[in-house]
Amino acid sequence: MDELSWAWRSPVDDAELVELVVAHGGRPEPGWWDRVAPHSLGWVTGRTPDGLLVGFVNVAWDGSDHAFLLDTKTRPSHQHRGVGTELVARAAEGARAAGCEWLHVDFTDDLAPFYLDVCGFRPTAAGLVHLRR
């Protein structure tokens, strides 16, 4: 972890996010970041000394008190080394500095130990409507 550099709102391009999603085992949607970035409060990147993107999280917001963590990703070669924890902590710092009062995240059950136990989120009641059929 000591060799990684961390940044809030540093340049990141769509191609490297597509590659990170592929490395993470996901299904990337090319062009996604180009559409999303202008609407984000900020994002956190973690990079190796040679510039390889090994971690990313996006922070959306409502323009006021509420920020939302989205798309937390850690390259498999760097998982279980504190990268995700650092991404989330720095995202919280960025949202706090922007004046947000709350940071929200939703996640699947298997990620509850990470978000609740490691990152300090607490469970809340929420609602969800599935929009795709």
C-alpha positions as CSV (number, residue, x, y, z in Angstrom):
1,M,0.0,0.0,0.0
2,D,2.9,2.4,0.7
3,E,3.8,2.4,-3.0
4,L,0.4,3.5,-4.1
5,S,-0.6,7.2,-4.8
6,W,-4.1,8.4,-4.0
7,A,-5.9,11.3,-5.6
8,W,-9.3,13.0,-5.4
9,R,-10.7,14.1,-8.8
10,S,-7.4,13.4,-10.7
11,P,-7.6,12.6,-14.4
12,V,-8.9,9.1,-15.2
13,D,-10.0,8.1,-18.7
14,D,-12.8,5.8,-19.9
15,A,-10.3,3.3,-21.4
16,E,-8.5,2.6,-18.1
17,L,-11.8,2.3,-16.2
18,V,-13.0,-0.2,-18.8
19,E,-9.8,-2.2,-18.3
20,L,-10.2,-2.0,-14.5
21,V,-13.8,-3.3,-14.7
22,V,-12.6,-6.2,-17.0
23,A,-9.8,-7.0,-14.5
24,H,-12.4,-6.9,-11.7
25,G,-14.5,-9.5,-13.6
26,G,-17.2,-7.0,-14.6
27,R,-19.0,-6.2,-17.8
28,P,-17.8,-2.7,-18.8
29,E,-19.8,-0.3,-20.8
30,P,-17.4,1.8,-22.9
31,G,-18.2,5.5,-22.7
32,W,-19.7,5.2,-19.3
33,W,-17.2,7.4,-17.5
34,D,-17.3,10.0,-20.2
35,R,-21.1,10.3,-19.5
36,V,-20.9,10.1,-15.7
37,A,-17.8,12.2,-14.8
38,P,-19.4,15.7,-15.4
39,H,-22.1,14.8,-12.9
40,S,-19.9,13.5,-10.1
41,L,-19.0,15.3,-7.0
42,G,-15.6,13.6,-7.2
43,W,-13.8,10.3,-7.4
44,V,-10.8,8.6,-5.8
45,T,-8.1,6.8,-7.7
46,G,-5.3,4.6,-6.4
47,R,-2.3,4.1,-8.7
48,T,1.0,2.2,-8.7
49,P,4.2,4.2,-9.3
50,D,4.0,3.4,-13.0
51,G,0.5,4.9,-13.2
52,L,-1.6,1.7,-13.3
53,L,-5.1,2.2,-11.9
54,V,-5.6,-0.3,-9.2
55,G,-8.5,1.3,-7.3
56,F,-11.4,3.6,-8.1
57,V,-14.6,4.8,-6.5
58,N,-17.0,7.4,-7.8
59,V,-18.9,9.8,-5.5
60,A,-22.3,11.1,-6.8
61,W,-24.3,13.7,-4.9
62,D,-27.6,15.5,-4.7
63,G,-25.9,18.9,-4.8
64,S,-26.3,19.5,-1.1
65,D,-26.2,17.1,2.0
66,H,-26.1,13.6,0.5
67,A,-23.3,11.9,-1.3
68,F,-23.4,8.3,-2.7
69,L,-20.6,5.8,-3.2
70,L,-20.7,4.1,-6.6
71,D,-18.6,1.6,-8.5
72,T,-15.9,0.8,-5.9
73,K,-13.4,-1.3,-7.7
74,T,-10.0,-2.8,-6.7
75,R,-7.8,-4.6,-9.1
76,P,-7.7,-8.3,-8.1
77,S,-3.9,-8.2,-7.7
78,H,-4.3,-5.5,-5.0
79,Q,-7.4,-6.9,-3.2
80,H,-7.2,-7.6,0.6
81,R,-4.4,-5.1,1.0
82,G,-6.5,-2.1,2.3
83,V,-7.0,-0.5,-1.1
84,G,-10.8,-0.5,-1.0
85,T,-10.8,0.8,2.6
86,E,-8.5,3.6,1.6
87,L,-10.7,4.5,-1.4
88,V,-13.8,4.7,0.7
89,A,-12.0,6.7,3.5
90,R,-10.8,9.3,0.9
91,A,-14.2,9.4,-0.8
92,A,-15.7,10.2,2.6
93,E,-13.1,13.0,3.2
94,G,-13.9,14.5,-0.3
95,A,-17.6,14.4,0.4
96,R,-17.2,16.0,3.8
97,A,-14.9,18.7,2.4
98,A,-17.6,19.5,-0.2
99,G,-20.1,20.1,2.7
100,C,-22.0,16.8,2.5
101,E,-23.5,15.5,5.8
102,W,-24.3,12.0,4.7
103,L,-22.5,9.3,2.6
104,H,-24.7,6.5,1.3
105,V,-23.8,3.2,-0.2
106,D,-25.8,0.2,-1.4
107,F,-24.2,-3.2,-1.7
108,T,-24.9,-6.9,-2.0
109,D,-25.0,-9.0,1.1
110,D,-21.6,-10.5,0.5
111,L,-20.1,-7.0,0.8
112,A,-21.7,-6.2,4.1
113,P,-18.7,-7.1,6.2
114,F,-16.5,-4.7,4.1
115,Y,-18.9,-1.7,4.2
116,L,-20.4,-2.2,7.7
117,D,-17.5,-3.6,9.7
118,V,-14.4,-2.3,7.9
119,C,-15.6,1.1,6.5
120,G,-18.0,2.0,9.3
121,F,-21.3,2.4,7.5
122,R,-24.4,1.5,9.5
123,P,-27.5,-0.2,8.1
124,T,-30.5,1.9,7.3
125,A,-33.9,1.3,5.8
126,A,-34.0,2.0,2.1
127,G,-36.3,1.3,-0.8
128,L,-35.5,0.0,-4.3
129,V,-37.5,-0.2,-7.5
130,H,-36.3,-2.5,-10.3
131,L,-36.7,-0.6,-13.6
132,R,-35.5,-3.1,-16.1
133,R,-37.5,-6.2,-17.1
